[in-house]
């Protein structure tokens, strides 16, 4: 792997990490709760690494799946993040579910998406090196 290709892959990974940190900070700012808001409730945000929730059917399907564990949609932040809440007593039914009640992402995992991005960067870098060698 050439230095430029490795540098491109590292830059892509760093950009993805910076984006995740920025999103996490934004979500913390958007989800301020008072102690009374929290009493008896738990919350989660389900992100997708694409704009999956632009499609209303995807929204409906996610809400239907989450409702099996007692989760209620509070708000849709954007086309890739939806926030849910549920009563804490719903935890007692979790062992009977066929879904993970604490799943925190849908679609590609962040690791898989980073792998795809790095793979593309490496492929483009390899092709550039091949064409440069052929041009000599």
ZATORVEX-570784 format. One record per residue: residue number from 1; residue in one letter; x, y, z of N, C-alpha, C in turn. Coordinates in steps of 0.02 Angstrom, whole numbers. Layout:
N
<num:NUM | residu:A | n_east:X | n_north:Y | n_up:Z | ca_east:X | ca_north:Y | ca_up:Z | c_east:X | c_north:Y | c_up:Z>
...
//
This chain:
136
<num:1 | residu:X | n_east:43 | n_north:-59 | n_up:0 | ca_east:0 | ca_north:0 | ca_up:0 | c_east:45 | c_north:61 | c_up:0>
<num:2 | residu:X | n_east:29 | n_north:109 | n_up:-43 | ca_east:71 | ca_north:169 | ca_up:-46 | c_east:55 | c_north:215 | c_up:12>
<num:3 | residu:X | n_east:102 | n_north:261 | n_up:25 | ca_east:92 | ca_north:308 | ca_up:80 | c_east:31 | c_north:351 | c_up:69>
<num:4 | residu:X | n_east:18 | n_north:370 | n_up:6 | ca_east:-40 | ca_north:412 | ca_up:-9 | c_east:-105 | c_north:374 | c_up:5>
<num:5 | residu:X | n_east:-105 | n_north:310 | n_up:-14 | ca_east:-165 | ca_north:269 | ca_up:-3 | c_east:-177 | c_north:259 | c_up:72>
<num:6 | residu:X | n_east:-124 | n_north:243 | n_up:109 | ca_east:-130 | ca_north:234 | ca_up:181 | c_east:-153 | c_north:300 | c_up:213>
<num:7 | residu:X | n_east:-125 | n_north:355 | n_up:190 | ca_east:-146 | ca_north:420 | ca_up:217 | c_east:-219 | c_north:435 | c_up:202>
<num:8 | residu:X | n_east:-242 | n_north:416 | n_up:142 | ca_east:-313 | ca_north:426 | ca_up:125 | c_east:-358 | c_north:384 | c_up:169>
<num:9 | residu:X | n_east:-338 | n_north:321 | n_up:181 | ca_east:-378 | ca_north:277 | ca_up:224 | c_east:-380 | c_north:304 | c_up:295>
<num:10 | residu:X | n_east:-323 | n_north:328 | n_up:319 | ca_east:-320 | ca_north:356 | ca_up:387 | c_east:-363 | c_north:419 | c_up:391>
<num:11 | residu:X | n_east:-361 | n_north:460 | n_up:339 | ca_east:-402 | ca_north:521 | ca_up:338 | c_east:-476 | c_north:504 | c_up:338>
<num:12 | residu:X | n_east:-495 | n_north:452 | n_up:300 | ca_east:-566 | ca_north:432 | ca_up:298 | c_east:-588 | c_north:406 | c_up:366>
<num:13 | residu:X | n_east:-546 | n_north:367 | n_up:399 | ca_east:-563 | ca_north:341 | ca_up:466 | c_east:-568 | c_north:398 | c_up:516>
<num:14 | residu:X | n_east:-522 | n_north:446 | n_up:512 | ca_east:-523 | ca_north:503 | ca_up:558 | c_east:-586 | c_north:545 | c_up:546>
<num:15 | residu:X | n_east:-604 | n_north:555 | n_up:484 | ca_east:-665 | ca_north:594 | ca_up:468 | c_east:-727 | c_north:559 | c_up:495>
<num:16 | residu:X | n_east:-729 | n_north:493 | n_up:489 | ca_east:-787 | ca_north:455 | ca_up:515 | c_east:-791 | c_north:461 | c_up:591>
<num:17 | residu:X | n_east:-734 | n_north:456 | n_up:624 | ca_east:-732 | ca_north:462 | ca_up:697 | c_east:-753 | c_north:532 | c_up:719>
<num:18 | residu:X | n_east:-731 | n_north:583 | n_up:683 | ca_east:-749 | ca_north:652 | ca_up:700 | c_east:-824 | c_north:663 | c_up:691>
<num:19 | residu:X | n_east:-852 | n_north:633 | n_up:638 | ca_east:-924 | ca_north:640 | ca_up:626 | c_east:-963 | c_north:607 | c_up:682>
<num:20 | residu:X | n_east:-942 | n_north:546 | n_up:704 | ca_east:-977 | ca_north:512 | ca_up:759 | c_east:-975 | c_north:554 | c_up:822>
<num:21 | residu:X | n_east:-917 | n_north:584 | n_up:837 | ca_east:-911 | ca_north:626 | ca_up:897 | c_east:-956 | c_north:687 | c_up:892>
<num:22 | residu:X | n_east:-960 | n_north:718 | n_up:834 | ca_east:-1002 | ca_north:777 | ca_up:823 | c_east:-1076 | c_north:759 | c_up:832>
<num:23 | residu:X | n_east:-1096 | n_north:702 | n_up:804 | ca_east:-1165 | ca_north:679 | ca_up:811 | c_east:-1182 | c_north:664 | c_up:883>
<num:24 | residu:X | n_east:-1136 | n_north:630 | n_up:919 | ca_east:-1148 | ca_north:614 | ca_up:989 | c_east:-1157 | c_north:678 | c_up:1030>
<num:25 | residu:X | n_east:-1116 | n_north:728 | n_up:1018 | ca_east:-1122 | ca_north:791 | ca_up:1054 | c_east:-1188 | c_north:825 | c_up:1038>
<num:26 | residu:X | n_east:-1207 | n_north:825 | n_up:974 | ca_east:-1271 | ca_north:855 | ca_up:954 | c_east:-1329 | c_north:820 | c_up:989>
<num:27 | residu:X | n_east:-1328 | n_north:754 | n_up:991 | ca_east:-1381 | ca_north:716 | ca_up:1023 | c_east:-1385 | c_north:732 | c_up:1098>
<num:28 | residu:X | n_east:-1328 | n_north:740 | n_up:1131 | ca_east:-1328 | ca_north:757 | ca_up:1201 | c_east:-1360 | c_north:826 | c_up:1212>
<num:29 | residu:X | n_east:-1346 | n_north:872 | n_up:1168 | ca_east:-1375 | ca_north:939 | ca_up:1173 | c_east:-1450 | c_north:939 | c_up:1160>
<num:30 | residu:X | n_east:-1472 | n_north:894 | n_up:1116 | ca_east:-1543 | ca_north:891 | ca_up:1098 | c_east:-1585 | c_north:851 | c_up:1147>
<num:31 | residu:X | n_east:-1553 | n_north:815 | n_up:1193 | ca_east:-1590 | ca_north:770 | ca_up:1236 | c_east:-1582 | c_north:788 | c_up:1310>
<num:32 | residu:X | n_east:-1586 | n_north:850 | n_up:1325 | ca_east:-1580 | ca_north:870 | ca_up:1395 | c_east:-1646 | c_north:854 | c_up:1432>
<num:33 | residu:X | n_east:-1639 | n_north:819 | n_up:1487 | ca_east:-1698 | ca_north:800 | ca_up:1527 | c_east:-1690 | c_north:825 | c_up:1598>
<num:34 | residu:X | n_east:-1747 | n_north:842 | n_up:1628 | ca_east:-1747 | ca_north:858 | ca_up:1700 | c_east:-1753 | c_north:791 | c_up:1737>
<num:35 | residu:X | n_east:-1736 | n_north:791 | n_up:1801 | ca_east:-1743 | ca_north:728 | ca_up:1840 | c_east:-1814 | c_north:700 | c_up:1837>
<num:36 | residu:X | n_east:-1864 | n_north:743 | n_up:1837 | ca_east:-1933 | ca_north:717 | ca_up:1835 | c_east:-1950 | c_north:685 | c_up:1767>
<num:37 | residu:X | n_east:-1917 | n_north:709 | n_up:1713 | ca_east:-1928 | ca_north:679 | ca_up:1647 | c_east:-1901 | c_north:607 | c_up:1645>
<num:38 | residu:X | n_east:-1849 | n_north:594 | n_up:1683 | ca_east:-1815 | ca_north:530 | ca_up:1682 | c_east:-1847 | c_north:477 | c_up:1727>
<num:39 | residu:X | n_east:-1884 | n_north:500 | n_up:1777 | ca_east:-1911 | ca_north:454 | ca_up:1827 | c_east:-1957 | c_north:402 | c_up:1795>
<num:40 | residu:X | n_east:-1935 | n_north:339 | n_up:1798 | ca_east:-1976 | ca_north:284 | ca_up:1772 | c_east:-1968 | c_north:271 | c_up:1698>
<num:41 | residu:X | n_east:-1925 | n_north:308 | n_up:1665 | ca_east:-1917 | ca_north:301 | ca_up:1592 | c_east:-1844 | c_north:287 | c_up:1575>
<num:42 | residu:X | n_east:-1835 | n_north:254 | n_up:1518 | ca_east:-1768 | ca_north:249 | ca_up:1488 | c_east:-1775 | c_north:272 | c_up:1415>
<num:43 | residu:X | n_east:-1719 | n_north:294 | n_up:1387 | ca_east:-1719 | ca_north:324 | ca_up:1321 | c_east:-1664 | c_north:294 | c_up:1278>
<num:44 | residu:X | n_east:-1675 | n_north:296 | n_up:1213 | ca_east:-1622 | ca_north:276 | ca_up:1167 | c_east:-1633 | c_north:312 | c_up:1101>
<num:45 | residu:X | n_east:-1578 | n_north:317 | n_up:1064 | ca_east:-1580 | ca_north:345 | ca_up:997 | c_east:-1558 | c_north:289 | c_up:950>
<num:46 | residu:X | n_east:-1597 | n_north:276 | n_up:898 | ca_east:-1579 | ca_north:226 | ca_up:849 | c_east:-1556 | c_north:262 | c_up:786>
<num:47 | residu:X | n_east:-1491 | n_north:256 | n_up:771 | ca_east:-1466 | ca_north:288 | ca_up:709 | c_east:-1460 | c_north:237 | c_up:652>
<num:48 | residu:X | n_east:-1460 | n_north:263 | n_up:593 | ca_east:-1444 | ca_north:225 | ca_up:533 | c_east:-1386 | c_north:262 | c_up:499>
<num:49 | residu:X | n_east:-1341 | n_north:226 | n_up:469 | ca_east:-1283 | ca_north:259 | ca_up:437 | c_east:-1299 | c_north:285 | c_up:367>
<num:50 | residu:X | n_east:-1362 | n_north:281 | n_up:349 | ca_east:-1386 | ca_north:309 | ca_up:286 | c_east:-1447 | c_north:352 | c_up:303>
<num:51 | residu:X | n_east:-1479 | n_north:380 | n_up:253 | ca_east:-1539 | ca_north:419 | ca_up:265 | c_east:-1601 | c_north:374 | c_up:261>
<num:52 | residu:X | n_east:-1596 | n_north:317 | n_up:292 | ca_east:-1647 | ca_north:264 | ca_up:291 | c_east:-1716 | c_north:290 | c_up:312>
<num:53 | residu:X | n_east:-1719 | n_north:335 | n_up:360 | ca_east:-1782 | ca_north:357 | ca_up:388 | c_east:-1815 | c_north:413 | c_up:346>
<num:54 | residu:X | n_east:-1787 | n_north:427 | n_up:289 | ca_east:-1820 | ca_north:473 | ca_up:242 | c_east:-1883 | c_north:439 | c_up:215>
<num:55 | residu:X | n_east:-1880 | n_north:373 | n_up:213 | ca_east:-1935 | ca_north:332 | ca_up:189 | c_east:-1984 | c_north:319 | c_up:246>
<num:56 | residu:X | n_east:-2046 | n_north:341 | n_up:239 | ca_east:-2096 | ca_north:333 | ca_up:292 | c_east:-2108 | c_north:260 | c_up:310>
<num:57 | residu:X | n_east:-2103 | n_north:216 | n_up:261 | ca_east:-2112 | ca_north:145 | ca_up:275 | c_east:-2056 | c_north:119 | c_up:321>
<num:58 | residu:X | n_east:-1995 | n_north:143 | n_up:313 | ca_east:-1940 | ca_north:123 | ca_up:357 | c_east:-1954 | c_north:149 | c_up:428>
<num:59 | residu:X | n_east:-1980 | n_north:211 | n_up:434 | ca_east:-1999 | ca_north:238 | ca_up:499 | c_east:-2051 | c_north:193 | c_up:532>
<num:60 | residu:X | n_east:-2103 | n_north:177 | n_up:494 | ca_east:-2158 | ca_north:137 | ca_up:521 | c_east:-2133 | c_north:69 | c_up:543>
<num:61 | residu:X | n_east:-2092 | n_north:37 | n_up:501 | ca_east:-2066 | ca_north:-29 | ca_up:518 | c_east:-2024 | c_north:-27 | c_up:581>
<num:62 | residu:X | n_east:-1980 | n_north:23 | n_up:588 | ca_east:-1939 | ca_north:29 | ca_up:648 | c_east:-1983 | c_north:38 | c_up:709>
<num:63 | residu:X | n_east:-2031 | n_north:83 | n_up:706 | ca_east:-2075 | ca_north:96 | ca_up:763 | c_east:-2114 | c_north:33 | c_up:782>
<num:64 | residu:X | n_east:-2136 | n_north:-4 | n_up:733 | ca_east:-2172 | ca_north:-66 | ca_up:746 | c_east:-2128 | c_north:-117 | c_up:782>
<num:65 | residu:X | n_east:-2066 | n_north:-124 | n_up:758 | ca_east:-2019 | ca_north:-171 | ca_up:790 | c_east:-2003 | c_north:-149 | c_up:861>
<num:66 | residu:X | n_east:-1990 | n_north:-85 | n_up:871 | ca_east:-1971 | ca_north:-60 | ca_up:937 | c_east:-2030 | c_north:-64 | c_up:986>
<num:67 | residu:X | n_east:-2091 | n_north:-58 | n_up:961 | ca_east:-2149 | ca_north:-61 | ca_up:1006 | c_east:-2157 | c_north:-130 | c_up:1038>
<num:68 | residu:X | n_east:-2129 | n_north:-182 | n_up:1007 | ca_east:-2132 | ca_north:-250 | ca_up:1036 | c_east:-2097 | c_north:-250 | c_up:1105>
<num:69 | residu:X | n_east:-2048 | n_north:-207 | n_up:1114 | ca_east:-2012 | ca_north:-202 | ca_up:1177 | c_east:-2037 | c_north:-144 | c_up:1220>
<num:70 | residu:X | n_east:-2092 | n_north:-113 | n_up:1199 | ca_east:-2121 | ca_north:-58 | ca_up:1238 | c_east:-2094 | c_north:11 | c_up:1221>
<num:71 | residu:X | n_east:-2051 | n_north:16 | n_up:1170 | ca_east:-2023 | ca_north:81 | ca_up:1152 | c_east:-2075 | c_north:123 | c_up:1114>
<num:72 | residu:X | n_east:-2077 | n_north:187 | n_up:1129 | ca_east:-2121 | ca_north:235 | ca_up:1096 | c_east:-2078 | c_north:288 | c_up:1063>
<num:73 | residu:X | n_east:-2093 | n_north:305 | n_up:1001 | ca_east:-2055 | ca_north:356 | ca_up:967 | c_east:-2070 | c_north:424 | c_up:999>
<num:74 | residu:X | n_east:-2017 | n_north:461 | n_up:1014 | ca_east:-2025 | ca_north:529 | ca_up:1040 | c_east:-2018 | c_north:579 | c_up:983>
<num:75 | residu:X | n_east:-1964 | n_north:571 | n_up:946 | ca_east:-1953 | ca_north:617 | ca_up:890 | c_east:-1904 | c_north:589 | c_up:840>
<num:76 | residu:X | n_east:-1910 | n_north:615 | n_up:781 | ca_east:-1864 | ca_north:599 | ca_up:727 | c_east:-1817 | c_north:659 | c_up:721>
<num:77 | residu:X | n_east:-1753 | n_north:648 | n_up:736 | ca_east:-1705 | ca_north:703 | ca_up:732 | c_east:-1695 | c_north:724 | c_up:660>
<num:78 | residu:X | n_east:-1685 | n_north:675 | n_up:617 | ca_east:-1672 | ca_north:687 | ca_up:546 | c_east:-1685 | c_north:621 | c_up:510>
<num:79 | residu:X | n_east:-1662 | n_north:615 | n_up:448 | ca_east:-1676 | ca_north:555 | ca_up:409 | c_east:-1632 | c_north:496 | c_up:429>
<num:80 | residu:X | n_east:-1591 | n_north:504 | n_up:481 | ca_east:-1549 | ca_north:448 | ca_up:502 | c_east:-1550 | c_north:435 | c_up:577>
<num:81 | residu:X | n_east:-1592 | n_north:471 | n_up:616 | ca_east:-1594 | ca_north:460 | ca_up:689 | c_east:-1665 | c_north:470 | c_up:716>
<num:82 | residu:X | n_east:-1685 | n_north:422 | n_up:757 | ca_east:-1751 | ca_north:426 | ca_up:790 | c_east:-1740 | c_north:411 | c_up:864>
<num:83 | residu:X | n_east:-1773 | n_north:450 | n_up:907 | ca_east:-1767 | ca_north:441 | ca_up:979 | c_east:-1830 | c_north:407 | c_up:1005>
<num:84 | residu:X | n_east:-1820 | n_north:360 | n_up:1053 | ca_east:-1874 | ca_north:322 | ca_up:1084 | c_east:-1869 | c_north:326 | c_up:1160>
<num:85 | residu:X | n_east:-1926 | n_north:312 | n_up:1192 | ca_east:-1928 | ca_north:305 | ca_up:1265 | c_east:-1971 | c_north:245 | c_up:1282>
<num:86 | residu:X | n_east:-1961 | n_north:218 | n_up:1342 | ca_east:-2005 | ca_north:165 | ca_up:1366 | c_east:-2004 | c_north:165 | c_up:1442>
<num:87 | residu:X | n_east:-2058 | n_north:140 | n_up:1471 | ca_east:-2063 | ca_north:132 | ca_up:1543 | c_east:-2013 | c_north:79 | c_up:1565>
<num:88 | residu:X | n_east:-1980 | n_north:91 | n_up:1620 | ca_east:-1929 | ca_north:45 | ca_up:1645 | c_east:-1959 | c_north:-24 | c_up:1660>
<num:89 | residu:X | n_east:-2020 | n_north:-28 | n_up:1680 | ca_east:-2049 | ca_north:-93 | ca_up:1696 | c_east:-2053 | c_north:-140 | c_up:1635>
<num:90 | residu:X | n_east:-2047 | n_north:-113 | n_up:1575 | ca_east:-2046 | ca_north:-156 | ca_up:1515 | c_east:-1984 | c_north:-201 | c_up:1512>
<num:91 | residu:X | n_east:-1933 | n_north:-186 | n_up:1551 | ca_east:-1872 | ca_north:-227 | ca_up:1551 | c_east:-1888 | c_north:-300 | c_up:1571>
<num:92 | residu:X | n_east:-1938 | n_north:-309 | n_up:1613 | ca_east:-1954 | ca_north:-376 | ca_up:1638 | c_east:-1977 | c_north:-423 | c_up:1582>
<num:93 | residu:X | n_east:-1999 | n_north:-396 | n_up:1526 | ca_east:-2021 | ca_north:-437 | ca_up:1469 | c_east:-1966 | c_north:-449 | c_up:1418>
<num:94 | residu:X | n_east:-1908 | n_north:-419 | n_up:1427 | ca_east:-1855 | ca_north:-421 | ca_up:1376 | c_east:-1833 | c_north:-492 | c_up:1358>
<num:95 | residu:X | n_east:-1831 | n_north:-537 | n_up:1408 | ca_east:-1805 | ca_north:-605 | ca_up:1394 | c_east:-1852 | c_north:-644 | c_up:1348>
<num:96 | residu:X | n_east:-1913 | n_north:-622 | n_up:1340 | ca_east:-1962 | ca_north:-657 | ca_up:1298 | c_east:-1964 | c_north:-629 | c_up:1227>
<num:97 | residu:X | n_east:-1923 | n_north:-579 | n_up:1212 | ca_east:-1926 | ca_north:-547 | ca_up:1147 | c_east:-1882 | c_north:-582 | c_up:1096>
<num:98 | residu:X | n_east:-1901 | n_north:-575 | n_up:1032 | ca_east:-1859 | ca_north:-603 | ca_up:979 | c_east:-1815 | c_north:-548 | c_up:947>
<num:99 | residu:X | n_east:-1812 | n_north:-490 | n_up:979 | ca_east:-1770 | ca_north:-435 | ca_up:956 | c_east:-1728 | c_north:-410 | c_up:1015>
<num:100 | residu:X | n_east:-1675 | n_north:-375 | n_up:999 | ca_east:-1634 | ca_north:-344 | ca_up:1051 | c_east:-1667 | c_north:-278 | c_up:1071>
<num:101 | residu:X | n_east:-1694 | n_north:-272 | n_up:1131 | ca_east:-1729 | ca_north:-211 | ca_up:1150 | c_east:-1682 | c_north:-151 | c_up:1157>
<num:102 | residu:X | n_east:-1617 | n_north:-164 | n_up:1159 | ca_east:-1568 | ca_north:-109 | ca_up:1166 | c_east:-1527 | c_north:-99 | c_up:1103>
<num:103 | residu:X | n_east:-1552 | n_north:-124 | n_up:1047 | ca_east:-1513 | ca_north:-112 | ca_up:986 | c_east:-1507 | c_north:-37 | c_up:977>
<num:104 | residu:X | n_east:-1450 | n_north:-18 | n_up:952 | ca_east:-1438 | ca_north:54 | ca_up:947 | c_east:-1419 | c_north:76 | c_up:877>
<num:105 | residu:X | n_east:-1431 | n_north:33 | n_up:827 | ca_east:-1421 | ca_north:53 | ca_up:759 | c_east:-1457 | c_north:5 | c_up:713>
<num:106 | residu:X | n_east:-1473 | n_north:29 | n_up:654 | ca_east:-1504 | ca_north:-13 | ca_up:603 | c_east:-1464 | c_north:-4 | c_up:539>
<num:107 | residu:X | n_east:-1469 | n_north:-54 | n_up:496 | ca_east:-1431 | ca_north:-51 | ca_up:434 | c_east:-1358 | c_north:-69 | c_up:445>
<num:108 | residu:X | n_east:-1314 | n_north:-39 | n_up:406 | ca_east:-1242 | ca_north:-51 | ca_up:414 | c_east:-1220 | c_north:-29 | c_up:483>
<num:109 | residu:X | n_east:-1176 | n_north:-69 | n_up:514 | ca_east:-1146 | ca_north:-46 | ca_up:577 | c_east:-1094 | c_north:7 | c_up:558>
<num:110 | residu:X | n_east:-1075 | n_north:48 | n_up:607 | ca_east:-1025 | ca_north:99 | ca_up:593 | c_east:-959 | c_north:68 | c_up:572>
<num:111 | residu:X | n_east:-941 | n_north:11 | n_up:601 | ca_east:-880 | ca_north:-24 | ca_up:582 | c_east:-882 | c_north:-48 | c_up:511>
<num:112 | residu:X | n_east:-940 | n_north:-76 | n_up:490 | ca_east:-947 | ca_north:-99 | ca_up:421 | c_east:-944 | c_north:-41 | c_up:373>
<num:113 | residu:X | n_east:-976 | n_north:15 | n_up:390 | ca_east:-974 | ca_north:73 | ca_up:346 | c_east:-903 | c_north:100 | c_up:340>
<num:114 | residu:X | n_east:-867 | n_north:103 | n_up:396 | ca_east:-797 | ca_north:126 | ca_up:394 | c_east:-756 | c_north:79 | c_up:351>
<num:115 | residu:X | n_east:-768 | n_north:14 | n_up:357 | ca_east:-733 | ca_north:-35 | ca_up:316 | c_east:-745 | c_north:-25 | c_up:242>
<num:116 | residu:X | n_east:-808 | n_north:-11 | n_up:224 | ca_east:-825 | ca_north:2 | ca_up:154 | c_east:-788 | c_north:64 | c_up:129>
<num:117 | residu:X | n_east:-789 | n_north:117 | n_up:169 | ca_east:-756 | ca_north:180 | ca_up:149 | c_east:-681 | c_north:168 | c_up:141>
<num:118 | residu:X | n_east:-651 | n_north:134 | n_up:189 | ca_east:-579 | ca_north:121 | ca_up:184 | c_east:-564 | c_north:76 | c_up:124>
<num:119 | residu:X | n_east:-606 | n_north:27 | n_up:111 | ca_east:-597 | ca_north:-16 | ca_up:53 | c_east:-600 | c_north:23 | c_up:-12>
<num:120 | residu:X | n_east:-647 | n_north:69 | n_up:-17 | ca_east:-653 | ca_north:111 | ca_up:-77 | c_east:-590 | c_north:154 | c_up:-86>
<num:121 | residu:X | n_east:-568 | n_north:184 | n_up:-31 | ca_east:-507 | ca_north:225 | ca_up:-34 | c_east:-448 | c_north:184 | c_up:-58>
<num:122 | residu:X | n_east:-440 | n_north:123 | n_up:-30 | ca_east:-385 | ca_north:80 | ca_up:-50 | c_east:-391 | c_north:58 | c_up:-122>
<num:123 | residu:X | n_east:-452 | n_north:43 | n_up:-145 | ca_east:-463 | ca_north:23 | ca_up:-214 | c_east:-445 | c_north:80 | c_up:-262>
<num:124 | residu:X | n_east:-469 | n_north:140 | n_up:-246 | ca_east:-454 | ca_north:198 | ca_up:-289 | c_east:-378 | c_north:211 | c_up:-290>
<num:125 | residu:X | n_east:-347 | n_north:207 | n_up:-231 | ca_east:-274 | ca_north:216 | ca_up:-228 | c_east:-237 | c_north:163 | c_up:-267>
<num:126 | residu:X | n_east:-258 | n_north:101 | n_up:-263 | ca_east:-227 | ca_north:46 | ca_up:-300 | c_east:-235 | c_north:55 | c_up:-375>
<num:127 | residu:X | n_east:-295 | n_north:76 | n_up:-396 | ca_east:-307 | ca_north:88 | ca_up:-467 | c_east:-264 | c_north:146 | c_up:-492>
<num:128 | residu:X | n_east:-258 | n_north:198 | n_up:-452 | ca_east:-216 | ca_north:255 | ca_up:-471 | c_east:-144 | c_north:234 | c_up:-479>
<num:129 | residu:X | n_east:-120 | n_north:192 | n_up:-432 | ca_east:-52 | ca_north:168 | ca_up:-437 | c_east:-42 | c_north:124 | c_up:-498>
<num:130 | residu:X | n_east:-91 | n_north:82 | n_up:-514 | ca_east:-88 | ca_north:39 | ca_up:-573 | c_east:-85 | c_north:81 | c_up:-636>
<num:131 | residu:X | n_east:-128 | n_north:130 | n_up:-641 | ca_east:-128 | ca_north:173 | ca_up:-701 | c_east:-64 | c_north:212 | c_up:-707>
<num:132 | residu:X | n_east:-37 | n_north:235 | n_up:-651 | ca_east:27 | ca_north:271 | ca_up:-652 | c_east:83 | c_north:225 | c_up:-675>
<num:133 | residu:X | n_east:82 | n_north:162 | n_up:-654 | ca_east:134 | ca_north:115 | ca_up:-675 | c_east:127 | c_north:99 | c_up:-749>
<num:134 | residu:X | n_east:66 | n_north:93 | n_up:-773 | ca_east:54 | ca_north:79 | ca_up:-844 | c_east:74 | c_north:137 | c_up:-888>
<num:135 | residu:X | n_east:69 | n_north:198 | n_up:-861 | ca_east:85 | ca_north:258 | ca_up:-900 | c_east:160 | c_north:267 | c_up:-909>
<num:136 | residu:X | n_east:200 | n_north:233 | n_up:-869 | ca_east:273 | ca_north:241 | ca_up:-872 | c_east:301 | c_north:208 | c_up:-932>
//
